[in-house]
């Protein structure tokens, strides 16, 4: 076999072999079966955004749509103010009137 024919023939065999392997294994190493590609394992947003969302109950990253901060009317004060209120038992944000001291 001529070297000029061998390289293209080898490439076709290699790609054909990958396609068969993709079909059997449910993968997409050949690029012919994009439906076999796994869904992206990365959640929405960046690591700092998701960390912020977990710490303050928000959904700025889009990864936590069920956080209470992401739906309905907003509570008074910002997330940092409310976190301070929860940690100290105060009501500086106005969101926790039950913490209000009756002076």
NORHUNOR-V289444 format. One record per pair of residues at least 4 apart in sequence whose ideal C-beta (glycine too) atoms are under 6 Angstrom apart, sorted by sequence separation. I is the first residue (numbers start at 1). J is the second residue. If there is no record, write none. Layout:
i = <I & I>
j = <J & J>
//
This chain:
i = <1 & 5 & 6 & 12 & 21 & 45 & 77 & 84 & 1 & 22 & 28 & 45 & 53 & 59 & 65 & 77 & 85 & 91 & 22 & 28 & 53 & 59 & 85 & 22 & 53 & 85 & 22 & 28 & 53 & 59 & 85 & 91 & 27 & 28 & 90 & 91 & 26 & 57 & 89 & 18 & 19 & 22 & 49 & 50 & 53 & 57 & 58 & 59 & 81 & 82 & 85 & 18 & 49 & 57 & 81 & 19 & 50 & 82 & 45 & 77 & 44 & 45 & 76 & 77 & 44 & 45 & 76 & 77 & 44 & 76 & 43 & 75 & 58 & 56 & 56>
j = <5 & 9 & 10 & 16 & 25 & 49 & 81 & 88 & 6 & 27 & 33 & 50 & 58 & 64 & 70 & 82 & 90 & 96 & 28 & 34 & 59 & 65 & 91 & 29 & 60 & 92 & 30 & 36 & 61 & 67 & 93 & 99 & 36 & 37 & 99 & 100 & 36 & 67 & 99 & 29 & 30 & 33 & 60 & 61 & 64 & 68 & 69 & 70 & 92 & 93 & 96 & 30 & 61 & 69 & 93 & 32 & 63 & 95 & 61 & 93 & 61 & 62 & 93 & 94 & 62 & 63 & 94 & 95 & 63 & 95 & 63 & 95 & 79 & 79 & 83>
//
